[in-house]
């Protein structure tokens, strides 16, 4: 047998290992191998990529649409009395955010939740709280209501709905107040002068706009004085100084910017007295019918006659109270109209000089519209007085004659 030395064996092993680990591949083979690997990888990946991208686009689209319709602010509605509160609503006109703009507003928002309500529902709840806290008492309990929406047609639509809703609420509670409405766009960049007013006097954007337009109308008034006043106090100042802002805010000249609480309470008294009188007349009618039935059936009529007499006495008392309430209302109305007549005379005398100034001032500012409650001195007061007179003269005398004959 042939024998090998250790050196020969070592060389043979090294040669074998060298042959086994050789990587002498051609360049074409390497390129072909890499391309085949990429193709196989893509075939595995692409079937999942397209659906994944479609799902991603759909999720992003749905998320964006949900945000735009549900979470994005579409309108801002600001209520200013002295408390200042802003309601933010979404595309569906539901409240998504509420913010107090001063300390009084913070107090009003305590213990109430208006999220996901309509603006009408939310404002009614806030007005209830304002009434409970005494902010809408006395003469001229005015509310400045500002609607901001980048679509002015939509803003005016919301304004009209809220105006009717708030007016109904004030009438229902017999509040002597006027609703002043402003319509504007949502502004990302607020005018520096308005921003300065807001920051210096801690007032809302809507009140700052309101004051700014009043100053343009009468530059003898001072910003610092108006900023400290409640909306009702500003209205009283305008009323006392015969300052007409209808050209600035589109206020109806037939309505009063400052309504008398005495007149409103007198109106309430007239309505309640009329209701009591009608109820008393119904009781007399029922008692009369019961008495006639007992007479017809030859029954003992003593109790029925007594009931009829008591009902008739109650009716006469209610009738006198209704007459007294009507008289009190007419006196309050005359007192209110006395002041309006004086102011209208002064306005007519100065109309030529004021008209030029009014035109120039009316084109300034961002306020577009103002309306007032139906409970005004000039319009509703006369309507209520007429209806009271008719009910007192017609149904009252007729029912008395009818009841007397039946007895």
C-alpha positions in Angstrom: 0.0 0.0 0.0 1.2 3.4 -0.9 1.8 5.7 1.9 1.5 9.5 2.0 3.3 11.9 4.1 1.5 14.4 6.3 2.5 17.2 4.0 0.9 15.5 1.0 -2.3 14.7 2.8 -2.6 18.4 3.9 -2.1 19.7 0.3 -4.7 17.2 -1.0 -7.3 18.4 1.5 -6.7 22.1 0.7 -7.1 21.4 -3.0 -10.4 19.6 -2.4 -11.8 22.3 -0.2 -10.8 25.0 -2.7 -12.7 23.1 -5.5 -15.8 22.8 -3.3 -16.0 26.5 -2.4 -15.3 27.9 -5.8 -17.8 30.7 -6.9 -16.8 31.0 -10.5 -20.4 31.8 -11.8 -20.9 33.5 -15.1 -22.3 37.1 -14.9 -25.3 36.1 -17.1 -26.2 33.4 -14.7 -26.1 35.8 -11.7 -28.3 38.4 -13.5 -30.8 35.8 -14.6 -31.0 34.5 -11.0 -31.7 37.9 -9.6 -34.5 38.7 -12.1 -36.2 35.4 -11.5 -36.1 36.1 -7.8 -37.7 39.5 -8.2 -40.4 38.1 -10.5 -41.3 35.4 -8.0 -41.4 38.0 -5.2 -43.7 40.3 -7.2 -46.0 37.5 -8.1 -46.4 36.8 -4.4 -46.8 40.5 -3.3 -48.9 42.2 -6.0 -52.1 40.1 -5.5 -52.3 41.5 -2.0 -51.1 45.1 -2.8 -54.1 46.3 -5.0 -56.8 45.3 -2.5 -54.8 46.7 0.4 -54.5 50.1 -1.4 -58.2 50.0 -2.2 -59.1 49.4 1.4 -56.7 52.2 2.5 -58.2 54.7 0.0 -61.8 53.7 1.2 -60.9 54.1 4.8 -59.3 57.5 4.3 -62.3 58.6 2.2 -64.8 57.5 4.8 -62.8 59.0 7.6 -62.6 62.4 5.8 -66.3 62.4 5.0 -67.2 61.5 8.6 -65.0 64.3 9.9 -66.4 66.8 7.4 -70.1 65.9 8.2 -69.9 65.2 11.9 -66.8 66.8 13.6 -66.0 69.8 11.4 -67.5 73.2 12.5 -70.1 74.3 10.0 -71.7 77.2 11.9 -71.0 79.3 15.0 -73.9 80.7 16.9 -73.2 83.3 19.6 -75.6 84.4 22.3 -74.7 87.7 24.0 -76.7 89.1 26.9 -74.0 89.7 29.4 -73.1 86.1 29.5 -71.5 85.3 26.2 -71.8 81.7 24.8 -70.9 80.3 21.4 -72.4 77.1 20.0 -70.6 75.3 17.2 -72.7 73.0 14.9 -71.8 70.5 12.3 -73.0 69.8 8.8 -76.2 68.2 10.2 -76.9 71.3 12.3 -76.2 69.5 15.6 -74.3 71.1 18.4 -70.8 69.6 18.6 -69.1 72.2 20.9 -70.1 74.8 23.4 -67.8 77.5 24.8 -68.3 80.2 27.4 -66.6 83.5 26.4 -66.7 85.1 29.9 -67.2 84.2 33.5 -70.9 84.7 33.4 -71.1 82.4 30.5 -69.3 79.7 32.5 -71.9 80.0 35.2 -74.7 79.6 32.7 -73.2 76.4 31.2 -72.9 74.7 34.6 -75.0 71.6 34.9 -76.5 71.8 31.4 -75.6 69.7 28.4 -76.6 70.8 24.9 -74.3 68.6 22.8 -76.0 66.8 19.8 -79.1 69.1 20.1 -80.4 71.4 17.4 -79.5 75.1 17.8 -83.2 75.8 18.6 -83.2 73.2 21.4 -79.9 74.4 22.7 -80.7 78.1 22.7 -84.0 77.4 24.5 -82.2 75.5 27.3 -79.7 78.4 27.6 -82.5 81.0 27.7 -84.3 79.1 30.4 -81.1 79.2 32.5 -80.6 83.0 31.7 -84.2 83.6 32.9 -83.6 81.5 36.1 -80.4 83.4 36.8 -82.2 86.8 36.4 -80.3 88.0 33.2 -83.5 88.6 31.3 -85.5 90.6 33.8 -86.7 94.2 33.6 -86.8 96.6 30.7 -85.2 95.7 27.4 -83.9 92.3 28.1 -82.2 92.1 24.8 -80.3 89.3 23.2 -77.6 89.7 20.5 -77.7 86.5 18.3 -74.9 86.1 15.7 -74.8 83.3 13.1 -71.6 82.6 11.3 -71.4 80.3 8.3 -69.3 80.5 5.1 -72.5 80.0 3.2 -74.5 83.2 3.9 -77.7 81.7 2.6 -77.4 78.9 5.1 -76.5 81.4 7.8 -79.7 83.4 7.1 -81.7 80.2 7.1 -80.4 79.4 10.6 -80.9 83.0 11.7 -84.6 82.9 10.7 -85.2 79.6 12.5 -83.5 80.8 15.7 -85.2 84.2 15.6 -88.6 82.6 15.5 -87.6 80.1 18.2 -86.1 82.6 20.6 -89.0 85.1 20.1 -91.5 82.4 20.9 -89.6 81.5 24.0 -89.5 85.2 25.2 -93.2 85.6 24.4 -94.1 82.4 26.3 -92.2 83.7 29.3 -93.5 87.3 28.9 -90.0 88.6 28.7 -89.7 92.3 27.6 -86.9 91.8 25.1 -85.7 92.2 21.6 -83.6 89.8 19.6 -80.9 91.5 17.5 -79.5 89.2 14.9 -76.2 89.4 12.9 -75.1 87.2 10.1 -71.5 86.8 9.1 -69.0 84.4 7.6 -66.6 82.3 9.7 -63.4 84.3 9.7 -60.0 82.7 10.1 -58.2 86.1 10.2 -60.1 88.6 12.3 -59.5 92.3 11.6 -56.9 93.8 13.9 -59.2 96.5 15.3 -61.9 93.9 16.2 -59.3 91.5 17.6 -58.0 94.4 19.8 -61.5 95.0 21.1 -62.0 91.4 21.9 -58.7 91.1 23.8 -58.8 94.4 25.6 -62.4 94.1 26.9 -62.8 90.4 27.0 -65.9 90.4 24.7 -67.1 88.1 22.0 -66.4 88.6 18.3 -70.1 89.3 17.7 -70.3 92.0 20.4 -67.1 93.6 19.1 -68.6 93.8 15.6 -71.8 95.2 17.1 -70.0 97.9 19.0 -67.7 98.7 16.1 -70.7 99.4 13.9 -72.4 101.5 16.5 -69.2 103.7 16.8 -69.2 104.2 13.1 -72.8 105.4 13.4 -72.1 107.8 16.2 -68.4 108.6 16.9 -69.3 110.5 20.1 -69.8 107.1 21.8 -66.7 105.5 23.4 -65.7 101.9 22.8 -64.6 101.5 26.4 -68.0 102.6 27.7 -70.0 100.3 25.3 -67.8 97.3 26.0 -68.7 97.3 29.7 -72.5 97.4 29.0 -74.9 94.5 28.6 -76.7 94.3 25.3 -79.9 95.6 26.9 -78.0 98.6 28.3 -76.5 99.3 24.9 -80.1 99.2 23.5 -81.3 101.6 26.2 -78.5 104.0 25.4 -79.4 103.9 21.7 -83.0 104.4 22.5 -82.5 107.2 25.0 -80.2 109.1 22.6 -82.4 108.5 19.6 -79.7 106.7 17.7 -81.1 104.7 14.8 -79.0 101.7 13.8 -81.5 100.3 11.3 -79.3 101.2 8.4 -76.4 99.3 10.0 -78.2 96.1 11.1 -81.5 96.2 9.1 -83.7 96.7 12.2 -87.4 97.1 11.6 -88.3 100.7 12.2 -91.8 99.7 13.4 -90.3 97.7 16.3 -88.7 99.0 19.4 -85.0 98.3 20.2 -85.9 98.7 23.9 -89.1 97.2 25.1 -90.8 98.3 28.4 -91.1 95.5 31.0 -94.2 97.4 32.4 -95.9 97.1 29.0 -95.0 93.4 28.7 -96.3 92.7 32.2 -99.5 94.6 31.4 -99.9 92.5 28.3 -99.5 89.4 30.4 -102.1 90.7 32.8 -104.6 91.3 30.0 -104.1 87.8 28.6 -104.4 86.1 31.9 -107.5 88.1 32.9 -109.1 87.3 29.6 -108.5 83.6 30.1 -109.9 83.8 33.6 -113.0 85.6 32.3 -113.6 82.9 29.6 -113.2 80.1 32.2 -115.8 81.9 34.4 -118.2 82.2 31.5 -117.9 78.5 30.8 -118.7 77.7 34.4 -121.8 79.9 34.2 -122.9 78.1 31.0 -122.5 74.7 32.6 -124.3 75.7 35.8 -127.1 77.2 33.7 -127.5 73.9 31.8 -127.5 71.9 35.0 -130.2 74.1 36.5 -132.4 73.9 33.5 -132.1 70.1 33.4 -133.2 69.8 37.1 -136.2 72.1 36.5 -137.2 70.0 33.5 -137.0 66.9 35.5 -138.9 68.4 38.5 -135.9 67.9 40.7 -134.8 70.0 43.8 -133.0 72.9 42.2 -131.8 74.6 45.4 -128.2 73.3 45.1 -128.1 74.0 41.3 -129.4 77.6 41.8 -126.7 78.2 44.4 -124.0 76.9 42.1 -125.3 79.1 39.3 -125.4 82.2 41.4 -121.8 81.6 42.6 -120.6 81.0 39.0 -122.3 84.2 37.9 -120.7 86.2 40.7 -117.3 84.8 39.7 -118.0 85.7 36.1 -118.8 89.3 37.0 -115.7 89.5 39.1 -113.5 88.1 36.2 -115.2 90.6 33.8 -114.3 93.5 36.0 -110.7 92.3 36.4 -110.4 91.9 32.6 -111.6 95.5 32.1 -109.1 96.7 34.7 -106.3 94.8 33.0 -107.2 96.2 29.6 -107.1 99.7 31.1 -103.7 99.1 32.7 -102.4 97.8 29.4 -103.7 100.8 27.5 -102.1 103.2 30.0 -98.7 101.4 29.7 -99.0 101.4 25.9 -99.8 105.2 25.9 -96.8 105.8 28.2 -94.5 103.8 25.9 -95.8 105.4 22.8 -95.4 108.9 24.3 -91.7 108.4 24.3 -91.7 106.9 20.8 -93.7 109.8 19.4 -91.2 112.3 20.8 -88.3 110.4 19.3 -90.0 109.9 15.9 -90.6 113.7 15.8 -87.0 114.4 16.5 -85.9 111.8 13.9 -88.2 113.4 11.2 -86.8 116.8 11.9 -83.3 115.6 11.4 -83.9 113.1 8.7 -82.3 115.1 5.9 -79.0 115.5 7.7 -79.0 111.9 9.0 -79.8 110.2 5.7 -76.4 110.9 4.2 -74.5 109.7 7.2 -76.7 106.6 7.4 -75.9 105.7 3.8 -72.2 106.0 4.3 -72.3 104.0 7.6 -74.6 101.3 6.3 -72.0 99.9 3.9 -69.5 99.3 6.6 -69.0 96.4 8.9 -70.0 92.8 8.5 -73.4 92.8 10.1 -76.1 91.9 7.5 -79.4 91.6 9.3 -81.3 92.3 12.5 -84.8 91.5 13.6 -86.7 92.0 16.8 -89.3 90.1 18.8 -92.9 90.2 17.9 -93.6 91.7 21.3 -92.8 95.3 20.3 -94.4 98.5 21.4 -95.4 99.6 17.9 -96.8 96.4 16.4 -97.8 93.7 18.9 -99.0 96.1 21.5 -101.7 97.5 19.2 -102.7 94.1 18.0 -103.1 92.8 21.6 -105.1 95.9 22.5 -107.5 95.4 19.6 -108.1 91.7 20.4 -108.8 92.5 24.0 -111.3 95.1 23.1 -113.2 92.8 20.8 -113.3 90.0 23.4 -114.5 92.3 26.1 -117.3 93.9 24.1 -118.6 91.0 22.0 -118.6 87.6 23.9 -118.9 89.2 27.3 -122.2 91.0 26.6 -123.6 88.1 24.6 -123.0 85.6 27.3 -124.4 87.8 30.0 -127.7 88.2 28.1 -127.9 84.5 27.3 -127.3 83.5 30.9 -129.9 85.9 32.2 -132.5 84.5 29.8 -131.7 80.9 30.8 -132.1 81.8 34.5 
